Amino acid sequence: MQNKIEKIFSERFGGEGNIYASAGRINLIGEHTDYNGGFVFPGAIDKVIMAEIRPNDMEKVRVFSIDIDEYAEFGLKEEDAPSQSWARYIFGICREIQKRGGSVKGFDAVFAGNVPLGAGLSSSAALESCFAFALNDLFNGNSIDKFELAKIGQSTEHNYCGVNCGIMDQFASVFGKEGHLMRLDCRSLEHEYYPFNPEGYRLVLVDSRVKHELKDSPYNKRRESCERVAKRLGIETLRDADMDMLNAIKGDISAEDYFRAKFVIEEKERVLAVCDALVAGDYETVGKKMYETHEGLSKDYEVSCVELDYLNDVAKEMGVTGSRIMGGGFGGCTINLLPNALHDKFVAEVCSRFNEKYGHEPMIYDVVISDGARLVKKA
Ligand code: GAF
């Protein structure tokens, strides 16, 4: 990928720029808890967005996406927003840096990636944090701290891409560390790295290749449900709610809102239980909690789909230790924790059975926990 980026950059713009990369993410457990001030347990992976970037002494950005095979050119004022949705991520990063008093001048860029799109692996956070990291380095002497870089990515989603996401994806993408997951408290942003080296086990993603776009999905609606319940309870976020509090207002809220909040309250406890189980090497408990999360996401939060439920059923039938939908839902991947010895058999069977039922094979990704945003090469 890097060679191709360098070749195209020099053909389009001449010479060379710095090369930066940032990663997609997995999340072991803690789904839809981030925007409720709860805990998540993500890590960056070895699938990246990589960009070659160089200031151009103009007041405009010229950028080429290799994967989409499109070029965009835009200025740096609010009214200069590009029409292409992929370019709005980059424009949003520029604007959010500027809004915080940071500097962004014109630049040329070429980028590509291998984070599968719409698979729940957060390709958009990888793109955002790659550019946020790069523009901090190129125009701000790295004076913007990493917490702010993650928030710049999140605000880009809110203000330029129509997704009211939490902070998990951008945080994992910026703070990712090779071989480690991180337990992140999304309210305080306190985080602790956990070495992830489960002896005898591994993580495998099964991508249903059912595409979702969070922007057009009911993701924002889920968040609104949670906020309505929190407001009714007189608390800032569901982080501070428990089942007794929720049951006490059950008659005053819609059944839908009740079940959304119930999932979030239960999921909060599951993340903490999984962190402890992981430290104790108790993978059976980790797996059990993953299945409970899937059940909750499917029945109470209603962000699954038939394909993902089927993948979960096959995993359970085959003795996979833990399996669940990963990410926002409405398509994408399941994440599976399984003994090494079951890996090949599971992969072969899940592919053939899924193909038989839905007419296409899922994609399989073996998870490698890697670093997040970084400078790859200086020009
Ligand atoms: C998406 C969002 F971007 C995250 O903020 C998070 O809410 C996740 O869905 C669900 O846990 O990836």
Residues whose N, C-alpha, C, O or C-beta is under 5 A from the ligand:
A	BS01	GAF	G30 E31 H32 T33 D34 C165 G166 I167 M168 D169 G327 G328
